Amino acid sequence: MVKWSDFERAAIQDIFSKISYDAVGRAALSRCLIVYPWTQRYFGSFGNLYNAAAITTNPKVAAHGKVIMAGLEKAVKNMDDIKTTYKDLSVLHSEKLQVDPDNFNLLGDCLTIVVAGQMGAAFTPEVQGAFQKFLAVVVASLRKQYY
Amino acid sequence: MLSKKEKKLIKEIWERLTPVAEDIGSDALLRMFASYPGTKTYFSHLDISPGSAHLCSHGKKIVLAIAEGAKDISQLTVTLAPLQTLHAYQLRIDPTNFKLLSHCMLVTLACYLGSEFTPVAHAAMDKFLSAFAAVLSEKYR
């Protein structure tokens, strides 16, 4: 079981209470599709992803960004057992969606950068450390059911 | 692959950051130490606490080297030749760590540049730092 310090717990709850799920979800997913274009392979049904402008204004990208944030919120609300909380999501990603789990880190990095851009100096190295630990647990839990 | 536009953008950004090289560099290093504690093992001979002289001078060194590389990206192998030797034979930092510092550098840029660090700028910068790291590790073996 993952141990969270008081600081880490507070930092993560604080971030998620402050960010706009709509804006951050869309921005993070857009960045992932722009910065790492091979991730577009999983979104063939999303229509126009031809350039940065098309991706940032694509309504399906925005909608899916929201879905991702809702998933992350589940982890924030169950920080002491993300592994169990994510069991079905892990099965979904491995068996139905067949996403290479290395992509989770790419999206996580983009999410970190979007949150950093929004929070500015408030996203201190220590806060970043807590956030990245949280993402590492999320990614590990999502990988768990792959075989 | 970096386009002409991207090379220009990268050059401009690092030109602007050169006067604050110490702040940018030390911030990126602190972020790396906080998120990836294993990286601290390379600095046991320095004082890397926030605001320390070692941290500031080291951060400055790194940013100035990156800025120098950004001035003419097509010449990276020439510009970085002495640093290639240093990293391969003396420092021997495992190259996976270059990715970690690059990521933290991007986070520093996001905090510092805010909305100006657009997805396009982010993509260009990520590609540049990857290329920089690849050239840096060329002499390892």
Interface residues (C-beta under 8 A of the other chain):
Chain A: A27 S30 R31 I34 V35 A52 I55 T56 D109 T112 I113 V114 A116 G117 M119 G120 A121 F123 P125 E126 Q128 G129 Q132 K133
Chain B: D27 L30 R31 F33 A34 S35 P50 H103 C104 L106 V107 A110 C111 L113 G114 S115 F117 T118 P119 V120 H122 A123 D126
